[in-house]
């Protein structure tokens, strides 16, 4: 949700007390604008996680899984760039 503007897909609960930091859209935009490779890195991480969450991921070969991650990564790049107008 932070990097694509889409509805979040997970809920996180802390086991222990912790401090949280809120990162707004504008400051994060500045970071992404200054680091274009960060968009690619984030999109790849998001794609890997999404692929592993998909029900059929465990039935894919390593090569098929990597292809799926690459396709999803390109989709995430587009969504991140659109959301941050990069």
C-alpha positions as CSV (number, residue, x, y, z in Angstrom):
1,X,0.0,0.0,0.0
2,X,2.9,2.4,0.8
3,X,4.5,2.0,-2.6
4,X,1.5,1.4,-4.9
5,X,-1.4,3.3,-3.2
6,X,-3.5,0.2,-3.4
7,X,-5.4,-1.3,-0.6
8,X,-3.2,-3.2,1.8
9,X,-3.3,-7.0,1.7
10,X,-2.1,-7.9,5.1
11,X,-2.4,-7.0,8.8
12,X,0.7,-6.9,11.0
13,X,0.6,-7.4,14.8
14,X,3.6,-6.8,17.0
15,X,4.4,-9.5,19.5
16,X,6.3,-7.1,21.7
17,X,6.1,-3.4,22.3
18,X,7.7,-1.4,19.5
19,X,8.0,2.1,18.1
20,X,6.5,2.8,14.7
21,X,7.4,5.4,12.2
22,X,5.0,6.9,9.7
23,X,6.4,7.6,6.3
24,X,4.3,10.0,4.2
25,X,3.9,10.0,0.5
26,X,5.9,13.1,-0.2
27,X,9.1,12.1,1.8
28,X,9.0,8.7,0.2
29,X,8.5,10.2,-3.2
30,X,11.7,12.2,-2.7
31,X,13.6,9.0,-1.8
32,X,12.3,7.2,-4.9
33,X,12.9,10.2,-7.2
34,X,16.6,10.3,-6.0
35,X,17.1,6.5,-6.2
36,X,15.5,5.1,-9.4
37,X,17.1,1.7,-8.8
38,X,15.2,1.5,-5.5
39,X,11.9,1.2,-7.5
40,X,13.3,-1.9,-9.3
41,X,14.5,-3.4,-6.0
42,X,11.2,-2.8,-4.2
43,X,9.2,-4.1,-7.1
44,X,11.3,-7.3,-7.2
45,X,10.8,-7.9,-3.4
46,X,7.1,-7.2,-3.7
47,X,6.9,-9.6,-6.7
48,X,8.7,-12.4,-4.8
49,X,6.5,-12.0,-1.8
50,X,3.3,-11.9,-3.9
51,X,4.4,-15.0,-5.9
52,X,5.0,-16.9,-2.7
53,X,1.6,-15.9,-1.4
54,X,-0.2,-17.1,-4.5
55,X,-1.8,-20.5,-4.0
56,X,-0.1,-22.2,-7.0
57,X,3.5,-21.0,-6.2
58,X,4.5,-24.2,-4.6
59,X,3.5,-26.1,-7.8
60,X,5.8,-24.0,-10.0
61,X,9.3,-25.0,-11.0
62,X,12.1,-22.7,-10.0
63,X,12.3,-21.4,-13.6
64,X,8.6,-20.8,-13.8
65,X,8.6,-19.1,-10.4
66,X,11.4,-16.8,-11.5
67,X,9.5,-15.9,-14.7
68,X,6.4,-15.1,-12.7
69,X,8.4,-12.9,-10.3
70,X,9.9,-11.0,-13.3
71,X,6.5,-10.4,-14.8
72,X,5.1,-9.3,-11.5
73,X,8.1,-7.1,-10.8
74,X,7.5,-5.2,-14.1
75,X,3.9,-4.7,-13.1
76,X,4.9,-3.4,-9.7
77,X,7.4,-1.0,-11.3
78,X,4.6,0.5,-13.3
79,X,2.3,0.8,-10.3
80,X,5.0,2.4,-8.1
81,X,5.9,4.9,-10.9
82,X,2.3,5.8,-11.5
83,X,1.5,6.2,-7.8
84,X,4.5,8.5,-7.2
85,X,4.3,10.1,-10.7
86,X,7.9,9.2,-11.4
